[in-house]
Amino acid sequence: MKEAETGYPYKGAKEHYVLDIDNVEFCKEIVAKVEEVTPLPKPRKKKEK
């Protein structure tokens, strides 16, 4: 997404990528790549009462 459009979602926010949701194939590709690099959350330990 080096050439992807960027913008600010709200005033004072950091710059983010703008993803064209009408381009379904590109969205699927991006989601698959993000899924590869996003770690799964670690299970939480149960609190004892």
C-alpha distance matrix in Angstrom:
0.0 3.8 5.4 4.9 8.4 9.9 13.4 16.3 17.5 21.0 23.1 22.9 19.7 16.9 13.8 11.2 8.1 9.8 9.4 11.7 14.1 16.0 13.6 15.0 13.9 10.1 11.1 13.3 10.8 8.5 12.0 13.4 10.9 11.6 15.2 15.5 14.9 16.6 20.3 23.1 25.3 28.6 31.7 33.8 37.4 40.0 42.2 45.9 48.3
3.8 0.0 3.8 5.6 8.7 9.9 13.6 16.6 18.6 21.8 23.3 22.8 19.9 16.7 13.6 12.0 9.5 11.6 12.3 14.5 17.4 19.1 16.7 18.6 17.4 13.6 14.9 17.0 14.4 12.2 15.6 16.8 14.0 14.5 18.2 18.1 16.9 18.9 22.4 25.5 27.6 30.7 34.0 36.0 39.5 42.2 44.3 47.9 50.4
5.4 3.8 0.0 3.8 6.6 9.0 12.8 16.2 18.3 21.5 23.0 23.1 20.4 17.7 14.1 12.6 9.7 10.8 11.5 12.9 16.3 17.4 15.2 17.7 16.8 13.2 14.8 17.5 15.2 13.5 17.0 18.5 16.2 16.9 20.5 20.8 20.0 21.8 25.4 28.3 30.3 33.6 36.7 38.7 42.3 44.8 46.9 50.6 52.8
4.9 5.6 3.8 0.0 3.8 6.4 10.1 13.5 15.1 18.5 20.4 20.8 18.0 15.7 12.0 10.0 6.6 7.1 7.8 9.5 12.8 14.4 12.7 15.2 15.0 11.3 12.2 15.3 13.7 11.5 14.7 16.9 15.1 15.2 18.8 19.7 19.1 20.2 24.0 26.5 28.4 31.8 34.7 36.6 40.2 42.6 44.6 48.3 50.4
8.4 8.7 6.6 3.8 0.0 3.8 6.9 10.6 12.5 15.7 17.4 18.2 15.8 13.9 10.2 8.7 6.0 5.5 7.7 9.2 12.8 14.4 13.6 16.4 17.0 13.6 13.9 17.4 16.5 14.0 16.7 19.4 17.9 17.4 21.0 22.4 21.5 22.1 25.8 28.1 29.6 33.1 35.9 37.4 41.1 43.2 45.0 48.8 50.7
9.9 9.9 9.0 6.4 3.8 0.0 3.8 7.2 9.6 12.5 14.1 14.6 12.1 10.1 6.4 5.4 4.3 5.2 8.7 11.0 14.2 16.4 16.1 18.5 19.4 15.9 15.4 18.8 18.1 15.0 17.2 20.1 18.4 17.2 20.8 22.3 20.9 21.1 24.6 26.9 27.9 31.3 34.2 35.4 39.0 41.1 42.7 46.4 48.2
13.4 13.6 12.8 10.1 6.9 3.8 0.0 3.8 6.5 9.0 10.5 11.5 9.4 8.5 5.4 5.5 6.4 6.4 10.2 12.3 15.0 17.4 17.9 20.2 21.6 18.4 17.4 20.9 20.7 17.5 19.1 22.4 21.0 19.2 22.5 24.5 22.9 22.6 25.8 27.9 28.5 31.8 34.5 35.3 38.9 40.8 42.1 45.8 47.4
16.3 16.6 16.2 13.5 10.6 7.2 3.8 0.0 3.8 5.5 7.0 8.0 6.0 6.3 4.9 6.0 8.5 8.8 12.3 14.7 16.7 19.5 20.4 22.3 24.0 20.9 19.3 22.7 22.8 19.4 20.4 23.8 22.5 20.2 23.2 25.4 23.6 22.7 25.6 27.4 27.5 30.8 33.2 33.7 37.2 38.9 39.9 43.6 45.0
17.5 18.6 18.3 15.1 12.5 9.6 6.5 3.8 0.0 3.8 7.1 8.8 6.6 8.1 7.7 7.3 9.4 9.0 11.8 14.0 15.2 18.2 19.6 21.1 23.2 20.6 18.4 21.6 22.2 18.9 19.2 22.9 22.1 19.6 22.2 24.8 23.2 21.8 24.6 25.9 25.8 29.2 31.3 31.7 35.2 36.6 37.6 41.3 42.5
21.0 21.8 21.5 18.5 15.7 12.5 9.0 5.5 3.8 0.0 3.8 6.3 5.6 8.6 9.4 10.3 13.0 12.7 15.6 17.6 18.8 21.6 23.3 24.8 27.0 24.4 22.1 25.3 26.0 22.7 22.8 26.4 25.6 22.9 25.4 28.0 26.2 24.5 27.0 28.2 27.6 30.8 32.7 32.7 36.1 37.3 38.0 41.6 42.5
23.1 23.3 23.0 20.4 17.4 14.1 10.5 7.0 7.1 3.8 0.0 3.8 5.6 8.8 10.2 12.2 15.2 15.4 18.7 20.7 22.2 24.9 26.5 28.2 30.3 27.4 25.4 28.6 29.1 25.6 26.0 29.5 28.4 25.7 28.3 30.7 28.6 27.0 29.4 30.8 30.1 33.0 35.0 34.8 38.0 39.3 39.7 43.3 44.1
22.9 22.8 23.1 20.8 18.2 14.6 11.5 8.0 8.8 6.3 3.8 0.0 3.8 6.8 9.3 11.9 15.4 16.5 19.8 22.4 24.0 26.9 28.0 29.6 31.3 28.3 26.3 29.3 29.4 25.8 26.2 29.4 28.0 25.1 27.7 29.8 27.3 25.8 28.0 29.5 28.7 31.4 33.6 33.2 36.3 37.8 38.1 41.7 42.7
19.7 19.9 20.4 18.0 15.8 12.1 9.4 6.0 6.6 5.6 5.6 3.8 0.0 3.8 6.5 8.5 12.2 13.5 16.6 19.5 21.0 24.2 25.0 26.4 28.0 24.9 22.9 25.7 25.8 22.1 22.4 25.6 24.2 21.2 23.9 26.0 23.6 22.1 24.4 26.0 25.4 28.3 30.6 30.5 33.8 35.5 36.0 39.7 40.9
16.9 16.7 17.7 15.7 13.9 10.1 8.5 6.3 8.1 8.6 8.8 6.8 3.8 0.0 3.8 6.4 10.1 12.4 15.6 18.8 20.6 23.8 24.1 25.5 26.6 23.3 21.6 24.3 23.9 20.2 20.9 23.8 21.9 19.1 22.1 23.8 21.2 20.2 22.6 24.7 24.5 27.3 30.0 30.3 33.6 35.6 36.4 40.1 41.7
13.8 13.6 14.1 12.0 10.2 6.4 5.4 4.9 7.7 9.4 10.2 9.3 6.5 3.8 0.0 3.8 7.1 9.4 12.8 15.9 18.2 21.1 21.2 22.9 23.9 20.5 19.1 22.1 21.5 17.9 19.2 22.1 20.2 17.9 21.2 22.8 20.5 20.0 23.0 25.2 25.5 28.6 31.4 32.1 35.5 37.6 38.7 42.5 44.2
11.2 12.0 12.6 10.0 8.7 5.4 5.5 6.0 7.3 10.3 12.2 11.9 8.5 6.4 3.8 0.0 3.8 6.4 9.4 12.8 14.8 17.9 17.9 19.3 20.3 16.9 15.4 18.4 17.9 14.3 15.4 18.5 16.8 14.6 17.9 19.7 17.8 17.3 20.5 22.6 23.2 26.5 29.3 30.3 33.9 36.0 37.4 41.1 42.9
8.1 9.5 9.7 6.6 6.0 4.3 6.4 8.5 9.4 13.0 15.2 15.4 12.2 10.1 7.1 3.8 0.0 3.8 6.2 9.7 12.1 15.0 14.5 16.1 16.9 13.4 12.3 15.4 14.8 11.4 13.2 16.2 14.6 13.1 16.5 18.3 16.9 17.0 20.5 22.7 23.9 27.3 30.1 31.5 35.2 37.3 39.1 42.8 44.7
9.8 11.6 10.8 7.1 5.5 5.2 6.4 8.8 9.0 12.7 15.4 16.5 13.5 12.4 9.4 6.4 3.8 0.0 3.8 6.5 9.1 11.8 11.9 14.0 15.4 12.3 11.1 14.6 14.7 11.8 13.5 16.8 16.0 14.7 17.9 20.0 19.3 19.1 22.7 24.5 25.7 29.3 31.8 33.3 37.0 38.8 40.6 44.4 46.1
9.4 12.3 11.5 7.8 7.7 8.7 10.2 12.3 11.8 15.6 18.7 19.8 16.6 15.6 12.8 9.4 6.2 3.8 0.0 3.8 5.9 8.8 8.5 10.2 11.7 8.8 7.4 11.0 11.5 9.1 10.6 14.0 13.8 13.0 15.7 18.1 18.0 18.0 21.6 23.2 24.8 28.5 30.8 32.6 36.3 38.1 40.2 43.9 45.7
11.7 14.5 12.9 9.5 9.2 11.0 12.3 14.7 14.0 17.6 20.7 22.4 19.5 18.8 15.9 12.8 9.7 6.5 3.8 0.0 3.8 5.4 5.8 8.3 10.4 8.3 7.5 11.3 12.3 10.9 12.5 15.6 16.0 15.7 18.2 20.6 21.0 21.1 24.7 26.0 27.7 31.4 33.6 35.4 39.2 40.8 43.0 46.6 48.3
14.1 17.4 16.3 12.8 12.8 14.2 15.0 16.7 15.2 18.8 22.2 24.0 21.0 20.6 18.2 14.8 12.1 9.1 5.9 3.8 0.0 3.8 5.4 6.3 9.4 8.5 6.5 9.7 11.8 10.9 11.4 14.6 15.9 15.5 17.2 20.0 20.9 20.5 24.0 24.7 26.4 30.2 32.0 33.9 37.6 39.0 41.2 44.8 46.4
16.0 19.1 17.4 14.4 14.4 16.4 17.4 19.5 18.2 21.6 24.9 26.9 24.2 23.8 21.1 17.9 15.0 11.8 8.8 5.4 3.8 0.0 3.8 5.6 8.9 9.0 8.3 11.1 13.2 13.2 14.1 16.7 18.2 18.4 20.0 22.6 23.8 23.8 27.2 27.9 29.8 33.5 35.3 37.3 41.0 42.3 44.7 48.2 49.8
13.6 16.7 15.2 12.7 13.6 16.1 17.9 20.4 19.6 23.3 26.5 28.0 25.0 24.1 21.2 17.9 14.5 11.9 8.5 5.8 5.4 3.8 0.0 3.8 5.8 5.6 6.3 8.9 10.2 10.8 12.4 14.5 15.8 16.6 18.4 20.5 21.9 22.4 25.9 27.0 29.2 32.9 34.9 37.2 40.8 42.5 45.0 48.5 50.3
15.0 18.6 17.7 15.2 16.4 18.5 20.2 22.3 21.1 24.8 28.2 29.6 26.4 25.5 22.9 19.3 16.1 14.0 10.2 8.3 6.3 5.6 3.8 0.0 3.8 5.5 5.1 6.2 8.7 10.0 10.5 12.3 14.4 15.3 16.4 18.6 20.5 20.8 24.1 24.8 27.2 30.8 32.6 35.0 38.6 40.2 42.8 46.3 48.1
13.9 17.4 16.8 15.0 17.0 19.4 21.6 24.0 23.2 27.0 30.3 31.3 28.0 26.6 23.9 20.3 16.9 15.4 11.7 10.4 9.4 8.9 5.8 3.8 0.0 3.8 5.4 5.2 6.3 8.8 10.0 10.7 12.6 14.4 15.4 17.0 19.2 20.2 23.5 24.4 27.2 30.7 32.7 35.4 38.9 40.7 43.6 47.0 49.1
10.1 13.6 13.2 11.3 13.6 15.9 18.4 20.9 20.6 24.4 27.4 28.3 24.9 23.3 20.5 16.9 13.4 12.3 8.8 8.3 8.5 9.0 5.6 5.5 3.8 0.0 3.8 5.4 5.0 6.2 8.6 9.9 10.7 12.3 14.2 15.6 17.2 18.3 21.9 23.3 26.0 29.5 31.8 34.4 38.0 40.0 42.7 46.2 48.4
11.1 14.9 14.8 12.2 13.9 15.4 17.4 19.3 18.4 22.1 25.4 26.3 22.9 21.6 19.1 15.4 12.3 11.1 7.4 7.5 6.5 8.3 6.3 5.1 5.4 3.8 0.0 3.8 5.4 5.1 6.1 8.5 9.9 10.5 12.1 14.3 15.8 16.2 19.7 20.7 23.1 26.8 28.9 31.3 35.0 36.8 39.4 42.9 45.0
13.3 17.0 17.5 15.3 17.4 18.8 20.9 22.7 21.6 25.3 28.6 29.3 25.7 24.3 22.1 18.4 15.4 14.6 11.0 11.3 9.7 11.1 8.9 6.2 5.2 5.4 3.8 0.0 3.8 5.5 5.2 6.1 8.7 10.0 10.5 12.5 14.8 15.3 18.5 19.3 22.0 25.5 27.5 30.2 33.8 35.6 38.5 41.9 44.1
10.8 14.4 15.2 13.7 16.5 18.1 20.7 22.8 22.2 26.0 29.1 29.4 25.8 23.9 21.5 17.9 14.8 14.7 11.5 12.3 11.8 13.2 10.2 8.7 6.3 5.0 5.4 3.8 0.0 3.8 5.6 5.2 6.3 8.8 10.0 10.9 13.1 14.5 17.8 19.3 22.3 25.6 28.0 30.8 34.4 36.6 39.4 42.8 45.3
8.5 12.2 13.5 11.5 14.0 15.0 17.5 19.4 18.9 22.7 25.6 25.8 22.1 20.2 17.9 14.3 11.4 11.8 9.1 10.9 10.9 13.2 10.8 10.0 8.8 6.2 5.1 5.5 3.8 0.0 3.8 5.4 5.2 6.2 8.5 10.0 11.1 12.2 15.8 17.6 20.3 23.7 26.3 28.8 32.5 34.7 37.4 40.9 43.3
12.0 15.6 17.0 14.7 16.7 17.2 19.1 20.4 19.2 22.8 26.0 26.2 22.4 20.9 19.2 15.4 13.2 13.5 10.6 12.5 11.4 14.1 12.4 10.5 10.0 8.6 6.1 5.2 5.6 3.8 0.0 3.8 5.5 5.1 6.0 8.7 10.2 10.3 13.7 14.8 17.4 20.9 23.2 25.8 29.4 31.5 34.2 37.7 40.0
13.4 16.8 18.5 16.9 19.4 20.1 22.4 23.8 22.9 26.4 29.5 29.4 25.6 23.8 22.1 18.5 16.2 16.8 14.0 15.6 14.6 16.7 14.5 12.3 10.7 9.9 8.5 6.1 5.2 5.4 3.8 0.0 3.8 5.5 5.1 6.4 9.1 10.1 13.1 14.2 17.4 20.6 23.0 25.9 29.4 31.6 34.6 38.0 40.5
10.9 14.0 16.2 15.1 17.9 18.4 21.0 22.5 22.1 25.6 28.4 28.0 24.2 21.9 20.2 16.8 14.6 16.0 13.8 16.0 15.9 18.2 15.8 14.4 12.6 10.7 9.9 8.7 6.3 5.2 5.5 3.8 0.0 3.8 5.4 5.2 6.8 8.9 12.1 14.3 17.4 20.5 23.3 26.2 29.6 32.2 35.0 38.5 41.1
11.6 14.5 16.9 15.2 17.4 17.2 19.2 20.2 19.6 22.9 25.7 25.1 21.2 19.1 17.9 14.6 13.1 14.7 13.0 15.7 15.5 18.4 16.6 15.3 14.4 12.3 10.5 10.0 8.8 6.2 5.1 5.5 3.8 0.0 3.8 5.4 5.4 6.1 9.7 11.9 14.6 17.9 20.8 23.3 26.9 29.4 32.0 35.6 38.1
15.2 18.2 20.5 18.8 21.0 20.8 22.5 23.2 22.2 25.4 28.3 27.7 23.9 22.1 21.2 17.9 16.5 17.9 15.7 18.2 17.2 20.0 18.4 16.4 15.4 14.2 12.1 10.5 10.0 8.5 6.0 5.1 5.4 3.8 0.0 3.8 5.6 5.3 8.1 9.3 12.5 15.7 18.2 21.1 24.6 27.0 29.9 33.3 35.9
15.5 18.1 20.8 19.7 22.4 22.3 24.5 25.4 24.8 28.0 30.7 29.8 26.0 23.8 22.8 19.7 18.3 20.0 18.1 20.6 20.0 22.6 20.5 18.6 17.0 15.6 14.3 12.5 10.9 10.0 8.7 6.4 5.2 5.4 3.8 0.0 3.8 5.9 8.0 10.1 13.6 16.2 19.1 22.2 25.4 28.2 31.1 34.4 37.3
14.9 16.9 20.0 19.1 21.5 20.9 22.9 23.6 23.2 26.2 28.6 27.3 23.6 21.2 20.5 17.8 16.9 19.3 18.0 21.0 20.9 23.8 21.9 20.5 19.2 17.2 15.8 14.8 13.1 11.1 10.2 9.1 6.8 5.4 5.6 3.8 0.0 3.8 6.3 9.5 12.5 15.0 18.3 21.1 24.3 27.3 30.0 33.4 36.3
16.6 18.9 21.8 20.2 22.1 21.1 22.6 22.7 21.8 24.5 27.0 25.8 22.1 20.2 20.0 17.3 17.0 19.1 18.0 21.1 20.5 23.8 22.4 20.8 20.2 18.3 16.2 15.3 14.5 12.2 10.3 10.1 8.9 6.1 5.3 5.9 3.8 0.0 3.8 6.6 9.1 12.1 15.3 17.9 21.3 24.1 26.7 30.2 32.9
20.3 22.4 25.4 24.0 25.8 24.6 25.8 25.6 24.6 27.0 29.4 28.0 24.4 22.6 23.0 20.5 20.5 22.7 21.6 24.7 24.0 27.2 25.9 24.1 23.5 21.9 19.7 18.5 17.8 15.8 13.7 13.1 12.1 9.7 8.1 8.0 6.3 3.8 0.0 3.8 6.4 8.7 12.1 14.8 18.0 21.0 23.7 27.1 30.1
23.1 25.5 28.3 26.5 28.1 26.9 27.9 27.4 25.9 28.2 30.8 29.5 26.0 24.7 25.2 22.6 22.7 24.5 23.2 26.0 24.7 27.9 27.0 24.8 24.4 23.3 20.7 19.3 19.3 17.6 14.8 14.2 14.3 11.9 9.3 10.1 9.5 6.6 3.8 0.0 3.8 6.4 9.1 12.1 15.4 18.1 21.1 24.4 27.3
25.3 27.6 30.3 28.4 29.6 27.9 28.5 27.5 25.8 27.6 30.1 28.7 25.4 24.5 25.5 23.2 23.9 25.7 24.8 27.7 26.4 29.8 29.2 27.2 27.2 26.0 23.1 22.0 22.3 20.3 17.4 17.4 17.4 14.6 12.5 13.6 12.5 9.1 6.4 3.8 0.0 3.8 6.4 8.8 12.3 14.9 17.6 21.1 23.9
28.6 30.7 33.6 31.8 33.1 31.3 31.8 30.8 29.2 30.8 33.0 31.4 28.3 27.3 28.6 26.5 27.3 29.3 28.5 31.4 30.2 33.5 32.9 30.8 30.7 29.5 26.8 25.5 25.6 23.7 20.9 20.6 20.5 17.9 15.7 16.2 15.0 12.1 8.7 6.4 3.8 0.0 3.8 6.3 9.3 12.5 15.2 18.5 21.6
31.7 34.0 36.7 34.7 35.9 34.2 34.5 33.2 31.3 32.7 35.0 33.6 30.6 30.0 31.4 29.3 30.1 31.8 30.8 33.6 32.0 35.3 34.9 32.6 32.7 31.8 28.9 27.5 28.0 26.3 23.2 23.0 23.3 20.8 18.2 19.1 18.3 15.3 12.1 9.1 6.4 3.8 0.0 3.8 6.5 9.2 12.4 15.4 18.5
33.8 36.0 38.7 36.6 37.4 35.4 35.3 33.7 31.7 32.7 34.8 33.2 30.5 30.3 32.1 30.3 31.5 33.3 32.6 35.4 33.9 37.3 37.2 35.0 35.4 34.4 31.3 30.2 30.8 28.8 25.8 25.9 26.2 23.3 21.1 22.2 21.1 17.9 14.8 12.1 8.8 6.3 3.8 0.0 3.7 6.3 9.0 12.3 15.3
37.4 39.5 42.3 40.2 41.1 39.0 38.9 37.2 35.2 36.1 38.0 36.3 33.8 33.6 35.5 33.9 35.2 37.0 36.3 39.2 37.6 41.0 40.8 38.6 38.9 38.0 35.0 33.8 34.4 32.5 29.4 29.4 29.6 26.9 24.6 25.4 24.3 21.3 18.0 15.4 12.3 9.3 6.5 3.7 0.0 3.8 6.4 9.2 12.6
40.0 42.2 44.8 42.6 43.2 41.1 40.8 38.9 36.6 37.3 39.3 37.8 35.5 35.6 37.6 36.0 37.3 38.8 38.1 40.8 39.0 42.3 42.5 40.2 40.7 40.0 36.8 35.6 36.6 34.7 31.5 31.6 32.2 29.4 27.0 28.2 27.3 24.1 21.0 18.1 14.9 12.5 9.2 6.3 3.8 0.0 3.8 6.4 9.4
42.2 44.3 46.9 44.6 45.0 42.7 42.1 39.9 37.6 38.0 39.7 38.1 36.0 36.4 38.7 37.4 39.1 40.6 40.2 43.0 41.2 44.7 45.0 42.8 43.6 42.7 39.4 38.5 39.4 37.4 34.2 34.6 35.0 32.0 29.9 31.1 30.0 26.7 23.7 21.1 17.6 15.2 12.4 9.0 6.4 3.8 0.0 3.8 6.4
45.9 47.9 50.6 48.3 48.8 46.4 45.8 43.6 41.3 41.6 43.3 41.7 39.7 40.1 42.5 41.1 42.8 44.4 43.9 46.6 44.8 48.2 48.5 46.3 47.0 46.2 42.9 41.9 42.8 40.9 37.7 38.0 38.5 35.6 33.3 34.4 33.4 30.2 27.1 24.4 21.1 18.5 15.4 12.3 9.2 6.4 3.8 0.0 3.8
48.3 50.4 52.8 50.4 50.7 48.2 47.4 45.0 42.5 42.5 44.1 42.7 40.9 41.7 44.2 42.9 44.7 46.1 45.7 48.3 46.4 49.8 50.3 48.1 49.1 48.4 45.0 44.1 45.3 43.3 40.0 40.5 41.1 38.1 35.9 37.3 36.3 32.9 30.1 27.3 23.9 21.6 18.5 15.3 12.6 9.4 6.4 3.8 0.0
